Amino acid sequence: MERFLPDDAATAALGAELAASLKGGDIVVLQGDLGAGKTALARAIIRILAGDPALEVPSPTFALIQPYDTPRGPVLHADLYRLGDPREVDELGLLDNPGAIVLVEWAERAPELVEAATVTVHLAIPPGGVGRQVLIERN
Protein backbone atom coordinates (compact mmCIF):
# COMPACT_ATOMS: atom_id res chain seq x y z
CA MET A 1 0.00 0.00 0.00
CA GLU A 2 1.36 3.38 -0.99
CA ARG A 3 0.11 6.66 0.40
CA PHE A 4 0.95 10.35 0.66
CA LEU A 5 0.69 11.89 4.13
CA PRO A 6 0.27 15.66 3.77
CA ASP A 7 0.53 16.50 7.49
CA ASP A 8 0.74 15.29 11.10
CA ALA A 9 -2.97 14.51 11.21
CA ALA A 10 -2.59 12.14 8.25
CA THR A 11 0.38 10.50 9.99
CA ALA A 12 -1.71 10.01 13.14
CA ALA A 13 -4.56 8.54 11.07
CA LEU A 14 -2.19 6.08 9.43
CA GLY A 15 -0.84 5.18 12.87
CA ALA A 16 -4.39 4.41 14.01
CA GLU A 17 -4.97 2.19 10.96
CA LEU A 18 -1.74 0.32 11.52
CA ALA A 19 -2.42 -0.08 15.26
CA ALA A 20 -5.83 -1.60 14.52
CA SER A 21 -4.19 -4.26 12.33
CA LEU A 22 -1.37 -5.23 14.70
CA LYS A 23 -1.34 -8.25 16.96
CA GLY A 24 1.05 -9.74 19.48
CA GLY A 25 4.16 -11.04 17.78
CA ASP A 26 4.15 -8.43 15.03
CA ILE A 27 7.46 -6.74 14.31
CA VAL A 28 7.06 -3.40 12.56
CA VAL A 29 10.17 -1.99 10.91
CA LEU A 30 10.07 1.77 10.30
CA GLN A 31 12.55 2.81 7.62
CA GLY A 32 13.50 6.23 6.31
CA ASP A 33 16.07 8.98 6.56
CA LEU A 34 16.41 11.31 9.54
CA GLY A 35 13.29 13.44 9.76
CA ALA A 36 11.17 11.11 7.61
CA GLY A 37 8.58 10.64 10.36
CA LYS A 38 9.47 7.27 11.87
CA THR A 39 9.11 8.42 15.48
CA ALA A 40 5.93 10.40 14.76
CA LEU A 41 4.31 7.32 13.25
CA ALA A 42 5.50 5.10 16.13
CA ARG A 43 4.04 7.61 18.62
CA ALA A 44 0.68 7.52 16.86
CA ILE A 45 0.64 3.71 16.87
CA ILE A 46 1.62 3.48 20.55
CA ARG A 47 -0.97 6.05 21.64
CA ILE A 48 -3.73 4.08 19.90
CA LEU A 49 -2.52 0.74 21.30
CA ALA A 50 -2.39 2.31 24.79
CA GLY A 51 -5.81 3.91 24.38
CA ASP A 52 -4.36 7.25 25.46
CA PRO A 53 -4.08 10.03 22.83
CA ALA A 54 -2.11 12.21 25.28
CA LEU A 55 0.37 9.52 26.32
CA GLU A 56 3.95 10.80 26.60
CA VAL A 57 5.92 8.76 24.06
CA PRO A 58 9.56 9.81 24.19
CA SER A 59 11.94 8.93 21.40
CA PRO A 60 13.99 5.90 22.43
CA THR A 61 17.09 7.27 20.68
CA PHE A 62 19.20 7.37 23.83
CA ALA A 63 17.57 4.57 25.82
CA LEU A 64 17.45 2.38 22.66
CA ILE A 65 14.22 0.75 23.83
CA GLN A 66 11.06 2.02 25.52
CA PRO A 67 8.51 -0.53 26.80
CA TYR A 68 4.77 0.08 27.19
CA ASP A 69 2.07 -2.00 28.87
CA THR A 70 -1.09 -1.54 26.84
CA PRO A 71 -4.56 -3.10 26.82
CA ARG A 72 -3.42 -4.90 23.65
CA GLY A 73 -0.38 -6.35 25.42
CA PRO A 74 3.25 -5.33 25.69
CA VAL A 75 4.66 -2.92 23.12
CA LEU A 76 8.37 -2.28 22.63
CA HIS A 77 9.58 0.80 20.76
CA ALA A 78 13.23 0.63 19.74
CA ASP A 79 15.55 3.02 17.96
CA LEU A 80 18.74 1.32 16.84
CA TYR A 81 20.39 4.43 15.40
CA ARG A 82 23.04 4.45 18.15
CA LEU A 83 23.59 0.68 18.11
CA GLY A 84 27.33 0.12 17.93
CA ASP A 85 27.32 -3.49 16.73
CA PRO A 86 24.48 -5.60 15.30
CA ARG A 87 25.23 -8.28 17.91
CA GLU A 88 24.12 -5.82 20.62
CA VAL A 89 20.49 -6.22 19.52
CA ASP A 90 20.32 -9.57 21.33
CA GLU A 91 20.96 -7.77 24.63
CA LEU A 92 17.91 -5.55 24.07
CA GLY A 93 15.50 -8.49 24.28
CA LEU A 94 13.31 -7.28 21.43
CA LEU A 95 12.37 -10.82 20.46
CA ASP A 96 12.21 -12.29 23.96
CA ASN A 97 8.43 -11.91 24.35
CA PRO A 98 6.63 -13.58 21.41
CA GLY A 99 3.40 -11.79 22.41
CA ALA A 100 4.83 -8.27 22.20
CA ILE A 101 4.25 -5.83 19.39
CA VAL A 102 7.68 -4.48 18.45
CA LEU A 103 8.23 -1.17 16.61
CA VAL A 104 11.79 -0.69 15.39
CA GLU A 105 13.41 2.42 13.92
CA TRP A 106 16.75 2.01 12.14
CA ALA A 107 16.31 -1.78 12.03
CA GLU A 108 18.76 -2.02 9.14
CA ARG A 109 21.46 -1.90 11.83
CA ALA A 110 20.27 -5.37 12.91
CA PRO A 111 19.50 -7.38 9.75
CA GLU A 112 17.83 -10.25 11.67
CA LEU A 113 15.08 -7.80 12.71
CA VAL A 114 14.51 -6.75 9.11
CA GLU A 115 14.20 -10.41 8.16
CA ALA A 116 11.79 -11.09 11.06
CA ALA A 117 9.55 -8.10 10.25
CA THR A 118 5.87 -8.76 9.68
CA VAL A 119 5.28 -5.16 8.52
CA THR A 120 7.77 -2.81 6.87
CA VAL A 121 6.95 0.88 6.60
CA HIS A 122 9.12 2.96 4.27
CA LEU A 123 8.84 6.72 4.88
CA ALA A 124 10.34 9.29 2.54
CA ILE A 125 10.42 13.06 2.34
CA PRO A 126 9.18 14.04 -1.12
CA PRO A 127 10.86 16.73 -3.23
CA GLY A 128 10.00 20.09 -1.71
CA GLY A 129 9.97 18.65 1.81
CA VAL A 130 6.21 18.86 2.40
CA GLY A 131 4.43 15.78 3.72
CA ARG A 132 5.66 12.19 3.60
CA GLN A 133 5.46 9.41 1.07
CA VAL A 134 4.73 6.02 2.67
CA LEU A 135 4.97 2.48 1.36
CA ILE A 136 3.70 -0.32 3.62
CA GLU A 137 4.62 -3.93 2.99
CA ARG A 138 3.15 -6.87 4.87
CA ASN A 139 5.67 -9.67 4.98
C-alpha positions as CSV (number, residue, x, y, z in Angstrom):
1,M,0.0,0.0,0.0
2,E,1.4,3.4,-1.0
3,R,0.1,6.7,0.4
4,F,0.9,10.3,0.7
5,L,0.7,11.9,4.1
6,P,0.3,15.7,3.8
7,D,0.5,16.5,7.5
8,D,0.7,15.3,11.1
9,A,-3.0,14.5,11.2
10,A,-2.6,12.1,8.3
11,T,0.4,10.5,10.0
12,A,-1.7,10.0,13.1
13,A,-4.6,8.5,11.1
14,L,-2.2,6.1,9.4
15,G,-0.8,5.2,12.9
16,A,-4.4,4.4,14.0
17,E,-5.0,2.2,11.0
18,L,-1.7,0.3,11.5
19,A,-2.4,-0.1,15.3
20,A,-5.8,-1.6,14.5
21,S,-4.2,-4.3,12.3
22,L,-1.4,-5.2,14.7
23,K,-1.3,-8.2,17.0
24,G,1.1,-9.7,19.5
25,G,4.2,-11.0,17.8
26,D,4.2,-8.4,15.0
27,I,7.5,-6.7,14.3
28,V,7.1,-3.4,12.6
29,V,10.2,-2.0,10.9
30,L,10.1,1.8,10.3
31,Q,12.5,2.8,7.6
32,G,13.5,6.2,6.3
33,D,16.1,9.0,6.6
34,L,16.4,11.3,9.5
35,G,13.3,13.4,9.8
36,A,11.2,11.1,7.6
37,G,8.6,10.6,10.4
38,K,9.5,7.3,11.9
39,T,9.1,8.4,15.5
40,A,5.9,10.4,14.8
41,L,4.3,7.3,13.2
42,A,5.5,5.1,16.1
43,R,4.0,7.6,18.6
44,A,0.7,7.5,16.9
45,I,0.6,3.7,16.9
46,I,1.6,3.5,20.6
47,R,-1.0,6.0,21.6
48,I,-3.7,4.1,19.9
49,L,-2.5,0.7,21.3
50,A,-2.4,2.3,24.8
51,G,-5.8,3.9,24.4
52,D,-4.4,7.3,25.5
53,P,-4.1,10.0,22.8
54,A,-2.1,12.2,25.3
55,L,0.4,9.5,26.3
56,E,3.9,10.8,26.6
57,V,5.9,8.8,24.1
58,P,9.6,9.8,24.2
59,S,11.9,8.9,21.4
60,P,14.0,5.9,22.4
61,T,17.1,7.3,20.7
62,F,19.2,7.4,23.8
63,A,17.6,4.6,25.8
64,L,17.5,2.4,22.7
65,I,14.2,0.7,23.8
66,Q,11.1,2.0,25.5
67,P,8.5,-0.5,26.8
68,Y,4.8,0.1,27.2
69,D,2.1,-2.0,28.9
70,T,-1.1,-1.5,26.8
71,P,-4.6,-3.1,26.8
72,R,-3.4,-4.9,23.6
73,G,-0.4,-6.4,25.4
74,P,3.3,-5.3,25.7
75,V,4.7,-2.9,23.1
76,L,8.4,-2.3,22.6
77,H,9.6,0.8,20.8
78,A,13.2,0.6,19.7
79,D,15.6,3.0,18.0
80,L,18.7,1.3,16.8
81,Y,20.4,4.4,15.4
82,R,23.0,4.4,18.1
83,L,23.6,0.7,18.1
84,G,27.3,0.1,17.9
85,D,27.3,-3.5,16.7
86,P,24.5,-5.6,15.3
87,R,25.2,-8.3,17.9
88,E,24.1,-5.8,20.6
89,V,20.5,-6.2,19.5
90,D,20.3,-9.6,21.3
91,E,21.0,-7.8,24.6
92,L,17.9,-5.5,24.1
93,G,15.5,-8.5,24.3
94,L,13.3,-7.3,21.4
95,L,12.4,-10.8,20.5
96,D,12.2,-12.3,24.0
97,N,8.4,-11.9,24.3
98,P,6.6,-13.6,21.4
99,G,3.4,-11.8,22.4
100,A,4.8,-8.3,22.2
101,I,4.3,-5.8,19.4
102,V,7.7,-4.5,18.4
103,L,8.2,-1.2,16.6
104,V,11.8,-0.7,15.4
105,E,13.4,2.4,13.9
106,W,16.8,2.0,12.1
107,A,16.3,-1.8,12.0
108,E,18.8,-2.0,9.1
109,R,21.5,-1.9,11.8
110,A,20.3,-5.4,12.9
111,P,19.5,-7.4,9.8
112,E,17.8,-10.2,11.7
113,L,15.1,-7.8,12.7
114,V,14.5,-6.8,9.1
115,E,14.2,-10.4,8.2
116,A,11.8,-11.1,11.1
117,A,9.6,-8.1,10.2
118,T,5.9,-8.8,9.7
119,V,5.3,-5.2,8.5
120,T,7.8,-2.8,6.9
121,V,6.9,0.9,6.6
122,H,9.1,3.0,4.3
123,L,8.8,6.7,4.9
124,A,10.3,9.3,2.5
125,I,10.4,13.1,2.3
126,P,9.2,14.0,-1.1
127,P,10.9,16.7,-3.2
128,G,10.0,20.1,-1.7
129,G,10.0,18.6,1.8
130,V,6.2,18.9,2.4
131,G,4.4,15.8,3.7
132,R,5.7,12.2,3.6
133,Q,5.5,9.4,1.1
134,V,4.7,6.0,2.7
135,L,5.0,2.5,1.4
136,I,3.7,-0.3,3.6
137,E,4.6,-3.9,3.0
138,R,3.2,-6.9,4.9
139,N,5.7,-9.7,5.0
